[in-house]
Amino acid sequence: MPIWSVATVDEQPDITLQRWRVYETDHGEHHFVGYCIENGAGRVSSAITSFDAKSRAGITRSGRRYALSGAPGFDRDALHVWSFWAIRNGVTETKDVSGEYVVLRPRHDRRN
């Protein structure tokens, strides 16, 4: 699977990810990793700078907005891109912190 260059933020300011994860690097940064539905390929974001749990969207260092679609999951192409990205950026340890980005909806009381 080749690694492709990406459109600029001006050309593609919004990305929607399915089968997504969030990884924390040994540098303390969090990154979105998932399947980009707009491009039909795996994607790794720059470091996340803010996240809105209600809209399930985050802004990254590049200024791009990533919207999370569905539950966390695994995408083979995204993990390939993440592995390449980590090596290229000197990341030796990562931690899956996807649970911090999952919005839990309150359950209805079924006692009634």
GROMACS elastic network, one bead per residue, 0.5 to 0.9 nm:
[ bonds ]
;  ai    aj funct       b0    kb
    1    77     6  0.72421   500
    1    80     6  0.75515   500
    1    81     6  0.85727   500
    2    81     6  0.85248   500
    3    80     6  0.86557   500
    3    81     6  0.65612   500
    3    84     6  0.80924   500
    6     9     6  0.89368   500
    6    12     6  0.88468   500
    7    10     6  0.80114   500
    7    11     6  0.58667   500
    7    12     6  0.60442   500
    7    13     6  0.89497   500
    8    11     6  0.51479   500
    8    12     6  0.61443   500
    8    13     6  0.77271   500
    9    12     6  0.50414   500
    9    14     6  0.79608   500
    9    62     6  0.70997   500
    9    63     6  0.68949   500
    9    64     6  0.57849   500
   10    13     6  0.57005   500
   10    64     6  0.87141   500
   12    15     6  0.73148   500
   12    64     6  0.78116   500
   13    63     6  0.75678   500
   13    65     6  0.61901   500
   13    66     6  0.86451   500
   14    64     6  0.59620   500
   14    66     6  0.59638   500
   14    67     6  0.75652   500
   15    36     6  0.65249   500
   15    37     6  0.76986   500
   15    38     6  0.68296   500
   15    39     6  0.88478   500
   15    64     6  0.75413   500
   15    65     6  0.62374   500
   15    67     6  0.62089   500
   15    68     6  0.86923   500
   16    34     6  0.89511   500
   16    35     6  0.80874   500
   16    36     6  0.57189   500
   16    37     6  0.59852   500
   16    38     6  0.69240   500
   16    57     6  0.88848   500
   16    65     6  0.84827   500
   16    66     6  0.57205   500
   16    68     6  0.59757   500
   16    69     6  0.66238   500
   17    20     6  0.59559   500
   17    32     6  0.83577   500
   17    33     6  0.78884   500
   17    34     6  0.54662   500
   17    35     6  0.52306   500
   17    37     6  0.62769   500
   17    38     6  0.86641   500
   17    42     6  0.88762   500
   17    43     6  0.81162   500
   17    66     6  0.69632   500
   17    67     6  0.61928   500
   17    68     6  0.51381   500
   17    69     6  0.57802   500
   17    70     6  0.85552   500
   18    21     6  0.89660   500
   18    34     6  0.59411   500
   18    35     6  0.51389   500
   18    36     6  0.66060   500
   18    37     6  0.69805   500
   18    67     6  0.89004   500
   18    68     6  0.64550   500
   18    69     6  0.50883   500
   18    70     6  0.62877   500
   18    71     6  0.77464   500
   18    72     6  0.76185   500
   18    73     6  0.76139   500
   18    74     6  0.89009   500
   18    75     6  0.84467   500
   19    33     6  0.84701   500
   19    34     6  0.54720   500
   19    35     6  0.59000   500
   19    36     6  0.89472   500
   19    68     6  0.87325   500
   19    69     6  0.78000   500
   19    70     6  0.73311   500
   19    71     6  0.69107   500
   19    72     6  0.54657   500
   19    74     6  0.52226   500
   19    75     6  0.57567   500
   19    78     6  0.87583   500
   20    32     6  0.69690   500
   20    33     6  0.55349   500
   20    35     6  0.65590   500
   20    68     6  0.71396   500
   20    69     6  0.79705   500
   20    70     6  0.83366   500
   20    71     6  0.74178   500
   20    73     6  0.52810   500
   20    74     6  0.63823   500
   20    75     6  0.73750   500
   20    78     6  0.83104   500
   20    98     6  0.81992   500
   21    31     6  0.83289   500
   21    32     6  0.60736   500
   21    33     6  0.52476   500
   21    34     6  0.61757   500
   21    71     6  0.89932   500
   21    72     6  0.54994   500
   21    73     6  0.63707   500
   21    74     6  0.71041   500
   21    96     6  0.71743   500
   21    97     6  0.76766   500
   21    98     6  0.52391   500
   21    99     6  0.87474   500
   21   101     6  0.88451   500
   22    30     6  0.63986   500
   22    31     6  0.54502   500
   22    33     6  0.59535   500
   22    34     6  0.85210   500
   22    72     6  0.85315   500
   22    95     6  0.85194   500
   22    96     6  0.60314   500
   22    97     6  0.55267   500
   22    99     6  0.83136   500
   22   100     6  0.85152   500
   22   101     6  0.76649   500
   23    29     6  0.80852   500
   23    30     6  0.54673   500
   23    31     6  0.54064   500
   23    32     6  0.67917   500
   23    33     6  0.73845   500
   23    94     6  0.62272   500
   23    95     6  0.54921   500
   23    97     6  0.55878   500
   23    98     6  0.69104   500
   24    27     6  0.78795   500
   24    28     6  0.60309   500
   24    29     6  0.54149   500
   24    31     6  0.65468   500
   24    93     6  0.84737   500
   24    94     6  0.54615   500
   24    95     6  0.50834   500
   24    96     6  0.63559   500
   24    97     6  0.64004   500
   25    28     6  0.53060   500
   25    29     6  0.54173   500
   25    30     6  0.65110   500
   25    31     6  0.80722   500
   25    86     6  0.84558   500
   25    91     6  0.63704   500
   25    92     6  0.78600   500
   25    93     6  0.60659   500
   25    95     6  0.66178   500
   26    29     6  0.75158   500
   26    91     6  0.63965   500
   26    92     6  0.68331   500
   26    93     6  0.52978   500
   26    94     6  0.60673   500
   26    95     6  0.82430   500
   27    30     6  0.89755   500
   27    91     6  0.75452   500
   27    93     6  0.88310   500
   29    46     6  0.89181   500
   29    47     6  0.56547   500
   29    48     6  0.71365   500
   29    49     6  0.88839   500
   30    45     6  0.89530   500
   30    46     6  0.83680   500
   30    47     6  0.55079   500
   30    48     6  0.55605   500
   30    49     6  0.84267   500
   30    97     6  0.80843   500
   31    44     6  0.67059   500
   31    45     6  0.54974   500
   31    46     6  0.61344   500
   31    47     6  0.51244   500
   31    48     6  0.57686   500
   31    60     6  0.82326   500
   32    43     6  0.78645   500
   32    44     6  0.57509   500
   32    45     6  0.52296   500
   32    46     6  0.77924   500
   32    47     6  0.79543   500
   32    48     6  0.74232   500
   32    58     6  0.88940   500
   32    60     6  0.88939   500
   32    66     6  0.78902   500
   32    68     6  0.89529   500
   32    98     6  0.88580   500
   33    36     6  0.89872   500
   33    42     6  0.74344   500
   33    43     6  0.56575   500
   33    45     6  0.65971   500
   33    74     6  0.89661   500
   33    75     6  0.87239   500
   33    78     6  0.60313   500
   33    79     6  0.73404   500
   33    81     6  0.84128   500
   33    82     6  0.67994   500
   34    41     6  0.84143   500
   34    42     6  0.56197   500
   34    43     6  0.54529   500
   34    44     6  0.68387   500
   34    68     6  0.89965   500
   34    72     6  0.87421   500
   34    73     6  0.80327   500
   34    74     6  0.72737   500
   34    75     6  0.62508   500
   34    76     6  0.89534   500
   34    77     6  0.81922   500
   34    78     6  0.50663   500
   34    79     6  0.76507   500
   34    82     6  0.89770   500
   35    38     6  0.89945   500
   35    39     6  0.85470   500
   35    40     6  0.68691   500
   35    41     6  0.56188   500
   35    43     6  0.59852   500
   35    44     6  0.89739   500
   35    74     6  0.86149   500
   35    75     6  0.62743   500
   35    76     6  0.88078   500
   35    77     6  0.74450   500
   35    78     6  0.59285   500
   36    39     6  0.56316   500
   36    40     6  0.55953   500
   36    41     6  0.54876   500
   36    42     6  0.59169   500
   36    43     6  0.59847   500
   36    78     6  0.86484   500
   37    41     6  0.71980   500
   37    42     6  0.89380   500
   38    41     6  0.82519   500
   39    42     6  0.84461   500
   41    77     6  0.66129   500
   41    78     6  0.72053   500
   42    75     6  0.71965   500
   42    76     6  0.77558   500
   42    79     6  0.73701   500
   42    80     6  0.77342   500
   42    81     6  0.63330   500
   42    82     6  0.84517   500
   43    77     6  0.80375   500
   43    78     6  0.54300   500
   43    79     6  0.85806   500
   43    81     6  0.65574   500
   43    82     6  0.76537   500
   44    78     6  0.70753   500
   44    79     6  0.88298   500
   44    81     6  0.67598   500
   44    82     6  0.60852   500
   44    85     6  0.76543   500
   45    48     6  0.75484   500
   45    60     6  0.68902   500
   45    61     6  0.86074   500
   45    62     6  0.84284   500
   45    64     6  0.84443   500
   45    66     6  0.82188   500
   46    60     6  0.56728   500
   46    61     6  0.57522   500
   46    62     6  0.63191   500
   46    63     6  0.89954   500
   46    64     6  0.86693   500
   47    59     6  0.86515   500
   47    60     6  0.53556   500
   47    61     6  0.54191   500
   47    62     6  0.80221   500
   48    51     6  0.74280   500
   48    58     6  0.66806   500
   48    59     6  0.59340   500
   48    61     6  0.61641   500
   48    62     6  0.89613   500
   49    58     6  0.74277   500
   49    59     6  0.57805   500
   49    60     6  0.50736   500
   49    61     6  0.58832   500
   49    63     6  0.87889   500
   50    57     6  0.85582   500
   50    58     6  0.54231   500
   50    59     6  0.53014   500
   50    60     6  0.69510   500
   51    55     6  0.86609   500
   51    56     6  0.72546   500
   51    57     6  0.58316   500
   51    59     6  0.64462   500
   51    60     6  0.88606   500
   51   101     6  0.81889   500
   52    55     6  0.56759   500
   52    56     6  0.56996   500
   52    57     6  0.55548   500
   52    58     6  0.61007   500
   52    59     6  0.88284   500
   53    57     6  0.69195   500
   53    58     6  0.84660   500
   53   101     6  0.70056   500
   53   102     6  0.77852   500
   53   103     6  0.62130   500
   54    57     6  0.80286   500
   54   103     6  0.75475   500
   55    58     6  0.86210   500
   55    67     6  0.78134   500
   55    68     6  0.87280   500
   56    66     6  0.85019   500
   56    67     6  0.59449   500
   56    68     6  0.56443   500
   56    69     6  0.79576   500
   56   101     6  0.78221   500
   56   102     6  0.82431   500
   56   103     6  0.76241   500
   57    65     6  0.66911   500
   57    66     6  0.54075   500
   57    68     6  0.60396   500
   58    64     6  0.82928   500
   58    65     6  0.56402   500
   58    66     6  0.52792   500
   58    67     6  0.65832   500
   58    68     6  0.83783   500
   59    62     6  0.79914   500
   59    63     6  0.59126   500
   59    64     6  0.56695   500
   59    66     6  0.63353   500
   59    67     6  0.89972   500
   60    63     6  0.52958   500
   60    64     6  0.56290   500
   60    65     6  0.66563   500
   60    66     6  0.77677   500
   61    64     6  0.75124   500
   62    65     6  0.89194   500
   68    71     6  0.80817   500
   68    72     6  0.85396   500
   69    72     6  0.84707   500
   70    73     6  0.86349   500
   71   102     6  0.74725   500
   72    98     6  0.68319   500
   72    99     6  0.82915   500
   72   101     6  0.89472   500
   72   102     6  0.77446   500
   74    77     6  0.89966   500
   74    78     6  0.77214   500
   74    79     6  0.74403   500
   75    78     6  0.52458   500
   75    79     6  0.62133   500
   75    80     6  0.86582   500
   76    79     6  0.52255   500
   76    80     6  0.62428   500
   76    81     6  0.87759   500
   77    80     6  0.50289   500
   77    81     6  0.62987   500
   77    82     6  0.86066   500
   78    81     6  0.50999   500
   78    82     6  0.60750   500
   78    83     6  0.86183   500
   79    83     6  0.60812   500
   79    84     6  0.85960   500
   80    83     6  0.52082   500
   80    84     6  0.63490   500
   80    85     6  0.85710   500
   81    84     6  0.51744   500
   81    85     6  0.59744   500
   81    86     6  0.85324   500
   82    86     6  0.59855   500
   82    87     6  0.86089   500
   83    86     6  0.52087   500
   83    87     6  0.63516   500
   83    88     6  0.86556   500
   84    87     6  0.53204   500
   84    88     6  0.61551   500
   84    89     6  0.86113   500
   85    88     6  0.51329   500
   85    89     6  0.60775   500
   85    90     6  0.85968   500
   85    91     6  0.83509   500
   86    89     6  0.51806   500
   86    90     6  0.60746   500
   86    92     6  0.72117   500
   86    93     6  0.87707   500
   86    94     6  0.87609   500
   87    90     6  0.52897   500
   87    91     6  0.59996   500
   87    92     6  0.74469   500
   88    91     6  0.77818   500
   91    94     6  0.74070   500
   96    99     6  0.79954   500
   97   100     6  0.57058   500
   97   101     6  0.75572   500
   98   101     6  0.53898   500
   98   102     6  0.67240   500
   99   102     6  0.52620   500
   99   103     6  0.85806   500
  100   103     6  0.82514   500
  104   107     6  0.89243   500
  107   110     6  0.85609   500
  109   112     6  0.70316   500
